[in-house]
Amino acid sequence: MGITPQDLLQTPGIRPQVPTFGEYVPVVLAAIGAGAARTYGNYLRKVVDRWGDRRLDEVTPTEVETLMRQVQAEAVQRRNFRGGTGSGEHLITALRCVYRRAVADRLIADADDPARKVAKPRRPASQRIAIPDERLGELVTAAATRGRDPELDALIVRFHIETACRRGGLLRVRPKDLDVQQCLVMLREKGGTFRRQPVSPTLMSFLLHHVHQRGAPPDEQLLRYLTGGPVGRRRYDGLFMRIGRELPWVTAQGVSAHWLRHTTLTWVERVYGYGVALAYAGHAESPNDTGTTARYVKATLQEVATALAGLTGEPHPLALSEQIEE
């Protein structure tokens, strides 16, 4: 078997002293990417506040679940509030990240990870759907005709409609990411992914005008305020709160920039097929691309109403009129 007497006499190495959460969480935050640190950092700070002096191997699954319930109950009730399940899910994911690294660093055994023994709260079905054409027109008009900087707001909305990119995708675009000749924009999105996305010549001209007018350096963020400062993520919150004051349905449904992604991908899938929508979404190289893209292109209320009208032969106020006439 290739085993010598010396091998049998060797004793296992002594595992290092298990650190406290206060000692180890900063190590984890330094190791993970900036996006993950932004998403989970607040939850890990809650963990340190509660268990900062305790070692990683002292916390039980019951204590983890209790903290998860407390975080859910304390979740901030924003426009898209859904019972705090997202906060609970983020807490468990953050703790699993800590313990996964602790196992890799041989600080604890894999079987001693309490976060893996607590189920994440079930995520409610997404309420985002494609925005009907008429209401999309209202949204575009509201963005482009009100506020302190309607030119910036109109550019943001048009970019998301054309590219179906995520919020971070636009915020990371730099002037040097524009391929003017081929009308392509390099998008750098979550998970460190890169993709070249076609845009219309009109949108490309708007982007170039924005760069020239607001002085974005070639290798820095393209999107700028009137003062020349870079646009932050909070600009989106202010934009849709402003639009919601003019269009109550935006506030009532919790519409955000991500709804524009759903809208575009649904239209692309209906007209050009699932394969094109897959690539348009940037899911083409993902191992779970089928289920992911399907969440964006689910049937709308208008399509369901159209099917009902076809079934019953009676008109419905939400049905797509051009399909009924056929």
C-alpha positions in Angstrom: 0.0 0.0 0.0 3.0 2.3 0.1 2.7 3.1 3.8 5.8 3.1 5.9 6.0 2.7 9.8 7.1 6.4 9.9 3.8 7.4 8.2 1.8 5.7 10.9 3.7 7.3 13.6 3.2 10.8 12.3 0.6 12.8 14.2 -1.8 15.2 12.5 -0.8 18.9 12.5 -2.3 21.0 15.2 -5.0 23.3 13.9 -4.3 27.0 14.5 -6.2 29.0 17.2 -9.7 29.8 15.9 -10.1 33.6 15.6 -13.0 35.7 16.7 -15.4 37.3 14.3 -13.8 40.6 15.1 -10.4 39.3 14.0 -11.5 37.3 11.0 -14.2 39.4 9.3 -11.8 42.1 8.2 -9.6 39.4 6.7 -12.6 38.1 4.6 -13.6 41.6 3.5 -10.1 42.3 2.3 -10.1 39.1 0.3 -13.5 39.3 -1.5 -14.2 41.6 -4.4 -15.4 45.2 -4.1 -18.9 44.3 -5.3 -19.3 41.5 -2.7 -17.9 43.7 0.0 -20.4 46.4 -0.8 -23.3 43.8 -0.8 -22.4 41.9 2.3 -20.2 44.3 4.3 -23.2 45.8 6.2 -24.3 42.3 7.2 -20.9 41.3 8.4 -20.7 44.4 10.4 -23.9 43.4 12.2 -22.2 40.0 12.9 -19.2 41.7 14.4 -21.4 44.0 16.5 -23.2 41.0 17.9 -20.4 38.3 18.0 -17.2 40.3 17.7 -15.6 38.7 20.8 -16.7 35.1 20.0 -14.7 32.5 18.1 -16.0 31.2 14.8 -16.5 27.7 16.3 -18.6 29.0 19.3 -21.7 30.0 17.3 -24.5 27.4 16.8 -26.9 27.0 13.9 -29.7 28.1 16.2 -27.9 31.3 16.9 -27.3 31.9 13.2 -31.0 31.4 12.5 -32.0 33.7 15.3 -29.8 36.5 14.0 -31.2 35.9 10.5 -34.8 36.4 11.8 -33.7 39.6 13.7 -32.1 41.0 10.5 -35.3 40.3 8.6 -37.4 42.1 11.1 -35.1 45.1 11.1 -34.9 45.4 7.3 -35.5 48.9 5.9 -38.9 49.1 4.2 -38.0 50.5 0.8 -40.3 50.7 -2.3 -39.5 47.0 -3.2 -39.8 45.7 0.4 -40.8 42.0 0.5 -40.7 41.1 4.2 -37.0 41.3 4.7 -36.3 38.0 2.9 -33.5 39.6 0.9 -31.8 40.8 4.1 -32.0 37.4 5.7 -30.6 35.8 2.5 -27.7 38.2 2.4 -26.9 37.5 6.0 -26.7 33.8 5.5 -24.7 34.2 2.3 -22.2 36.5 4.1 -21.8 34.1 6.9 -21.3 31.2 4.5 -18.6 33.2 2.8 -16.8 33.7 6.2 -17.0 30.0 7.1 -16.1 28.8 3.6 -12.8 30.8 3.9 -12.3 29.6 7.5 -12.5 26.0 6.2 -10.1 26.7 3.4 -7.7 28.3 5.9 -8.0 25.1 8.0 -9.3 27.1 11.0 -12.4 24.9 11.4 -13.6 21.6 9.9 -16.2 21.7 7.1 -18.7 19.8 9.3 -18.5 22.6 11.9 -19.8 25.3 9.6 -23.1 26.4 11.3 -24.2 28.7 8.4 -24.6 25.7 6.0 -27.0 24.1 8.4 -29.4 27.1 8.2 -31.7 27.3 5.2 -31.9 30.7 3.4 -35.4 32.2 3.5 -37.4 31.4 0.4 -37.2 34.2 -2.1 -40.6 35.5 -3.3 -41.2 35.4 -7.0 -40.0 38.6 -8.7 -42.7 41.1 -9.4 -40.7 42.7 -12.2 -42.3 42.4 -15.6 -41.9 44.0 -19.0 -43.4 47.6 -19.0 -46.2 48.0 -21.6 -45.3 50.3 -24.6 -47.6 53.1 -23.6 -46.3 53.3 -20.0 -42.7 53.0 -21.2 -43.3 56.0 -23.3 -44.6 57.9 -20.3 -41.5 56.9 -18.3 -39.1 58.0 -21.0 -41.0 61.4 -21.4 -40.9 62.0 -17.7 -37.2 61.3 -17.4 -36.4 63.6 -20.3 -38.6 66.6 -19.5 -38.3 67.1 -15.7 -35.8 67.4 -13.0 -32.5 69.3 -12.6 -30.6 67.4 -15.3 -33.1 65.8 -17.8 -30.4 65.3 -20.3 -28.5 62.9 -18.0 -31.7 61.2 -16.9 -32.8 60.6 -20.5 -29.3 59.2 -21.3 -29.5 56.8 -18.4 -33.0 55.5 -19.4 -32.2 55.2 -23.1 -28.9 53.3 -22.4 -30.7 50.8 -20.2 -33.5 50.3 -22.8 -31.1 49.8 -25.6 -28.5 47.6 -23.9 -30.6 45.9 -21.2 -27.6 46.2 -18.9 -27.6 46.3 -15.2 -27.1 49.5 -13.2 -23.4 48.7 -12.5 -22.8 48.1 -16.2 -23.5 51.7 -17.2 -21.8 53.2 -14.1 -18.6 51.4 -15.1 -18.5 52.5 -18.7 -15.5 54.7 -19.6 -15.0 56.9 -22.7 -12.4 54.5 -23.9 -14.9 51.6 -23.8 -16.8 53.2 -26.7 -16.1 51.6 -30.2 -17.5 54.5 -32.3 -16.8 52.9 -35.7 -18.7 49.7 -34.9 -21.2 51.2 -32.4 -20.2 48.9 -29.6 -19.9 49.6 -25.8 -17.7 47.4 -23.5 -19.8 46.5 -20.5 -18.2 45.3 -17.3 -20.8 43.7 -15.1 -21.2 41.6 -12.0 -19.0 38.6 -11.5 -16.1 40.3 -13.4 -17.8 39.6 -16.8 -17.0 41.6 -19.9 -19.0 41.9 -23.1 -19.3 44.1 -26.1 -22.9 45.3 -26.6 -24.2 47.0 -29.8 -25.9 50.4 -29.5 -27.6 52.6 -32.0 -25.7 55.3 -33.8 -28.0 57.8 -32.1 -27.1 56.6 -28.6 -23.4 56.5 -29.5 -23.7 60.2 -30.6 -25.4 61.0 -27.3 -22.6 59.3 -25.3 -19.9 61.2 -27.3 -21.7 64.5 -26.7 -22.0 63.7 -23.0 -18.2 63.0 -22.8 -17.4 66.2 -24.7 -19.8 68.4 -22.7 -18.9 67.1 -19.2 -15.2 66.3 -19.6 -15.0 62.7 -18.6 -11.3 61.5 -18.8 -10.8 58.5 -21.2 -10.0 56.0 -18.5 -12.5 57.2 -15.9 -16.3 56.9 -15.5 -18.2 58.3 -18.5 -21.4 59.3 -16.7 -21.1 62.7 -15.1 -23.2 65.4 -13.4 -23.4 68.9 -14.7 -20.6 69.8 -12.2 -18.3 67.2 -13.8 -18.4 64.8 -10.9 -19.0 61.1 -11.5 -22.6 59.8 -11.1 -23.2 57.4 -8.2 -25.6 54.6 -7.6 -27.9 56.8 -5.6 -28.7 58.8 -8.8 -31.0 55.9 -9.8 -33.0 56.1 -6.6 -33.5 59.8 -7.0 -34.4 59.4 -10.7 -37.2 56.9 -10.1 -38.5 58.7 -7.0 -38.8 61.8 -9.2 -40.5 59.9 -12.0 -42.8 58.2 -9.4 -44.1 61.6 -8.2 -45.3 62.3 -11.7 -46.4 58.7 -12.6 -48.0 57.1 -9.6 -47.9 53.6 -11.2 -44.0 53.8 -11.0 -44.2 54.1 -7.2 -47.0 51.7 -6.8 -45.2 48.9 -8.6 -41.7 49.7 -7.4 -40.4 50.3 -10.9 -36.6 50.7 -11.1 -34.0 50.6 -13.8 -34.0 46.8 -13.7 -37.5 46.8 -15.0 -36.1 48.2 -18.2 -33.8 45.2 -18.5 -36.9 42.9 -18.2 -38.7 45.0 -20.8 -36.0 44.9 -23.4 -35.2 41.2 -23.0 -38.9 40.2 -23.2 -39.3 42.1 -26.4 -36.1 40.6 -27.9 -37.2 37.1 -26.9 -40.6 37.5 -28.4 -39.3 38.9 -31.7 -35.9 37.3 -32.2 -36.1 34.1 -30.1 -34.6 32.8 -26.9 -31.1 32.4 -28.2 -30.8 36.0 -29.1 -32.3 37.1 -25.7 -29.7 34.9 -24.0 -26.8 36.7 -25.6 -28.5 40.1 -25.3 -28.7 39.6 -21.5 -25.1 38.6 -21.2 -26.1 35.1 -19.9 -24.7 33.1 -22.8 -21.6 31.8 -21.0 -23.3 31.2 -17.6 -23.7 27.6 -16.5 -27.2 28.5 -15.3 -28.2 30.7 -18.2 -31.4 28.9 -19.1 -33.2 29.5 -15.8 -31.7 33.0 -15.4 -32.9 34.3 -18.7 -36.3 32.7 -18.3 -36.9 34.9 -15.2 -36.6 38.0 -17.5 -38.8 36.9 -20.3 -41.9 35.5 -18.5 -45.3 36.3 -19.9 -46.8 39.8 -19.1 -50.3 40.6 -18.0 -51.0 42.0 -21.4 -50.1 38.7 -23.1 -52.2 36.7 -20.6 -55.1 39.1 -21.3 -54.6 38.6 -25.0 -54.7 34.8 -24.6 -57.9 35.2 -22.6 -59.5 37.4 -25.3 -58.5 34.8 -27.9 -60.0 32.0 -25.8 -63.3 33.7 -25.0 -63.7 35.9 -28.1 -64.4 38.9 -25.9 -62.2 42.0 -25.8 -60.1 42.8 -22.7 -58.8 46.3 -21.7 -55.3 44.9 -21.2 -55.2 42.8 -24.3 -52.8 43.6 -27.1 -55.1 45.1 -29.7 -53.0 44.3 -32.8 -53.0 40.6 -31.9 -56.8 40.5 -31.2 -57.5 42.0 -34.7 -55.5 39.1 -36.2 
